Amino acid sequence: MQISPDHILLWQGPGFALNATLAFTWLNMLLLATGAAVITGRLTTSGNLSKGQNLLETLVTGVCKELEALGLTPAKEFLPFIGTLFLFVLTANLLSVVPGYQAPTGSLSTTTALALCVLVAVPWWGIKRQGVRNYLRLYLEPTPLMLPFNLFGELARTLALAVRLFGNIMSGTMIAAILLTVAPLIFPVIMNLLGLIIGVIQAYIFAILAAVYIAAAVQTREGEESE
């Protein structure tokens, strides 16, 4: 039993190895890009809306409402980043029920890459909204002595973001494999249903935590100035 798709080698050539993580990550991106191109190419404001457009509008509206609830306004500024994170993780998790598919979110390298994107996005938006001086001042609060602890906390929450997603997906895969050997006719169906539910929840948690981190960087100094 393979714990991570990193360990599944699909092809190896001179100086390059293609494992399941890389292959299915690119497959996910291809599916999302193709789906986006097909749906957005048929958008309309009149007549009967297609199922794809209805689904897209529901997703966009839902994500925007969540962002606005966190104080990230205008929501459309943050929608591309948070929405992409959510859709990528969601697609990877939902496709895990397909036989032969290896969810790239079951790889620590993938979840770390996603978490690093959040690590970069937080100061980028913080500096964009507050300026370099005001944003960096957050690391000196409530006292300059807290600088190393605040920096460590920034890195620790990034690590936690990566490990949380990886651990949940990887553990679900291991449990399903174990139960499959015990009762191959009953448990696979149950585990697939649970896998779908957990996949949606994990995608939501990852995206909402990313939004919370960005909101904290954007709003702290703005809130103090308004007072």
C-alpha positions as CSV (number, residue, x, y, z in Angstrom):
1,M,0.0,0.0,0.0
2,Q,1.4,3.4,-1.1
3,I,1.1,6.1,1.6
4,S,1.7,9.0,-0.8
5,P,1.3,9.4,-4.6
6,D,4.9,10.6,-4.5
7,H,6.0,7.0,-4.2
8,I,4.1,5.9,-7.3
9,L,6.4,6.1,-10.2
10,L,4.7,6.3,-13.6
11,W,7.7,7.1,-15.9
12,Q,11.4,7.7,-15.5
13,G,13.8,9.1,-18.0
14,P,17.2,10.6,-17.9
15,G,17.3,13.2,-15.1
16,F,13.5,13.2,-14.8
17,A,10.9,11.1,-13.0
18,L,7.1,11.4,-13.3
19,N,5.2,10.3,-10.3
20,A,1.5,10.1,-9.6
21,T,1.6,13.5,-7.8
22,L,2.9,15.4,-10.8
23,A,0.7,13.5,-13.3
24,F,-2.6,14.0,-11.4
25,T,-1.8,17.6,-10.5
26,W,-1.5,18.4,-14.2
27,L,-4.6,16.4,-14.9
28,N,-6.5,18.5,-12.3
29,M,-5.3,21.7,-13.8
30,L,-6.2,20.5,-17.3
31,L,-9.7,19.6,-16.2
32,L,-10.2,22.9,-14.4
33,A,-8.9,24.9,-17.3
34,T,-11.0,23.0,-19.8
35,G,-14.1,23.2,-17.7
36,A,-13.6,27.0,-17.2
37,A,-13.1,27.6,-20.9
38,V,-16.2,25.6,-21.9
39,I,-18.5,27.2,-19.3
40,T,-17.3,30.8,-19.6
41,G,-17.4,30.5,-23.4
42,R,-21.2,30.0,-23.2
43,L,-22.1,32.6,-20.6
44,T,-25.4,34.4,-21.2
45,T,-27.5,37.0,-19.4
46,S,-30.8,36.1,-21.0
47,G,-32.8,33.0,-21.7
48,N,-32.3,29.6,-20.0
49,L,-29.0,29.3,-18.2
50,S,-26.9,26.1,-18.8
51,K,-26.3,23.8,-15.9
52,G,-22.6,24.7,-16.1
53,Q,-23.4,28.5,-15.7
54,N,-25.8,27.8,-12.9
55,L,-23.1,25.8,-11.1
56,L,-20.5,28.5,-11.7
57,E,-22.7,31.3,-10.5
58,T,-23.6,29.3,-7.4
59,L,-19.9,28.7,-6.6
60,V,-18.9,32.3,-7.2
61,T,-21.8,33.7,-5.2
62,G,-21.1,31.3,-2.3
63,V,-17.4,32.1,-2.2
64,C,-18.0,35.9,-2.4
65,K,-20.5,35.7,0.5
66,E,-17.9,33.8,2.6
67,L,-15.2,36.4,1.8
68,E,-17.5,39.3,2.6
69,A,-18.5,37.7,5.9
70,L,-14.8,37.7,6.7
71,G,-14.5,41.4,5.8
72,L,-12.6,40.8,2.6
73,T,-14.1,43.5,0.4
74,P,-14.5,43.9,-2.5
75,A,-14.8,40.1,-2.6
76,K,-14.0,40.0,-6.4
77,E,-10.4,41.1,-5.5
78,F,-9.8,37.9,-3.5
79,L,-12.1,35.6,-5.5
80,P,-9.6,34.4,-8.1
81,F,-7.0,33.2,-5.5
82,I,-9.3,31.8,-2.8
83,G,-11.7,30.3,-5.4
84,T,-8.8,28.6,-7.3
85,L,-7.5,27.1,-4.1
86,F,-11.0,25.8,-3.2
87,L,-11.7,24.3,-6.7
88,F,-8.3,22.7,-7.0
89,V,-8.5,21.0,-3.6
90,L,-12.2,20.1,-4.1
91,T,-11.5,18.6,-7.6
92,A,-8.5,16.6,-6.3
93,N,-10.5,15.2,-3.3
94,L,-13.7,14.4,-5.2
95,L,-11.9,12.5,-8.0
96,S,-10.2,10.3,-5.4
97,V,-13.3,8.0,-5.7
98,V,-12.4,7.2,-9.3
99,P,-10.5,3.9,-9.6
100,G,-6.8,4.4,-10.3
101,Y,-6.9,8.1,-9.4
102,Q,-4.4,9.3,-6.8
103,A,-5.4,12.6,-5.2
104,P,-2.4,14.9,-5.3
105,T,-3.6,16.4,-2.0
106,G,-2.5,13.1,-0.5
107,S,1.1,14.3,-1.1
108,L,2.8,16.5,1.4
109,S,4.7,18.2,-1.4
110,T,1.4,19.4,-3.0
111,T,-0.2,20.6,0.2
112,T,3.1,22.4,1.2
113,A,3.1,24.1,-2.2
114,L,-0.5,25.3,-1.7
115,A,0.3,26.5,1.8
116,L,3.3,28.4,0.5
117,C,1.0,30.2,-1.9
118,V,-1.0,31.3,1.1
119,L,2.2,32.3,2.9
120,V,3.1,34.6,0.0
121,A,-0.4,35.9,-0.5
122,V,-0.9,37.1,3.1
123,P,2.0,39.7,3.2
124,W,1.3,40.6,-0.4
125,W,-2.3,41.7,0.3
126,G,-1.3,43.1,3.7
127,I,1.3,45.3,2.1
128,K,-1.0,46.2,-0.7
129,R,-3.7,47.4,1.6
130,Q,-1.7,48.8,4.5
131,G,1.7,49.7,3.1
132,V,5.0,48.1,4.0
133,R,5.6,50.0,7.2
134,N,2.1,49.4,8.7
135,Y,2.1,45.7,7.7
136,L,5.6,45.0,9.1
137,R,4.6,46.7,12.3
138,L,2.2,43.9,13.0
139,Y,5.1,41.6,13.7
140,L,6.3,44.0,16.4
141,E,3.0,43.9,18.4
142,P,2.3,44.0,21.2
143,T,6.1,44.6,21.8
144,P,9.2,44.3,19.6
145,L,10.3,41.4,21.7
146,M,7.5,39.4,20.0
147,L,9.1,39.6,16.6
148,P,10.7,36.1,16.5
149,F,7.5,34.6,18.0
150,N,5.3,36.3,15.4
151,L,7.6,35.1,12.6
152,F,7.6,31.6,14.0
153,G,3.8,31.7,14.3
154,E,3.5,32.7,10.6
155,L,5.6,29.7,9.6
156,A,3.9,27.3,12.0
157,R,0.4,28.1,10.8
158,T,1.6,27.6,7.2
159,L,3.0,24.2,8.2
160,A,-0.2,23.3,10.0
161,L,-2.2,24.3,6.9
162,A,-0.2,21.9,4.8
163,V,-0.1,19.0,7.3
164,R,-3.8,19.2,8.1
165,L,-4.9,18.7,4.5
166,F,-2.3,16.1,3.8
167,G,-3.0,14.1,7.0
168,N,-6.8,14.0,6.5
169,I,-6.5,12.9,2.8
170,M,-3.7,10.4,3.5
171,S,-5.4,8.9,6.5
172,G,-8.7,8.5,4.6
173,T,-6.9,6.7,1.8
174,M,-5.2,4.3,4.3
175,I,-8.4,3.5,6.1
176,A,-10.2,2.8,2.9
177,A,-7.4,0.5,1.7
178,I,-7.5,-1.4,5.1
179,L,-11.3,-1.8,5.1
180,L,-11.2,-2.9,1.4
181,T,-9.2,-5.9,2.5
182,V,-11.6,-6.7,5.3
183,A,-14.9,-6.4,3.6
184,P,-14.4,-5.7,-0.1
185,L,-18.2,-5.8,-1.0
186,I,-19.5,-3.4,1.7
187,F,-17.0,-0.9,3.0
188,P,-15.8,0.6,-0.4
189,V,-19.3,2.1,-1.1
190,I,-19.5,3.6,2.4
191,M,-15.9,4.9,2.3
192,N,-16.4,6.5,-1.1
193,L,-19.4,8.4,0.3
194,L,-17.5,9.4,3.4
195,G,-14.6,10.4,1.1
196,L,-16.8,12.7,-0.9
197,I,-18.1,14.4,2.2
198,I,-14.6,14.7,3.8
199,G,-13.2,16.0,0.5
200,V,-15.7,18.8,0.3
201,I,-15.1,19.7,4.0
202,Q,-11.3,19.7,3.7
203,A,-11.5,21.9,0.6
204,Y,-13.7,24.4,2.4
205,I,-11.5,24.4,5.5
206,F,-8.4,25.0,3.5
207,A,-9.9,27.9,1.5
208,I,-11.6,29.5,4.5
209,L,-8.4,29.4,6.6
210,A,-6.5,31.0,3.8
211,A,-9.1,33.7,3.7
212,V,-8.9,34.2,7.5
213,Y,-5.1,34.6,7.4
214,I,-5.4,37.2,4.6
215,A,-8.3,39.0,6.4
216,A,-6.1,39.3,9.5
217,A,-3.3,40.8,7.6
218,V,-5.6,43.2,5.7
219,Q,-7.9,44.4,8.5
220,T,-5.8,44.7,11.7
221,R,-4.2,48.1,11.0
222,E,-7.3,49.3,9.1
223,G,-9.5,48.6,12.1
224,E,-7.1,50.5,14.4
225,E,-7.0,53.5,12.1
226,S,-10.8,53.7,11.9
227,E,-11.1,53.8,15.7
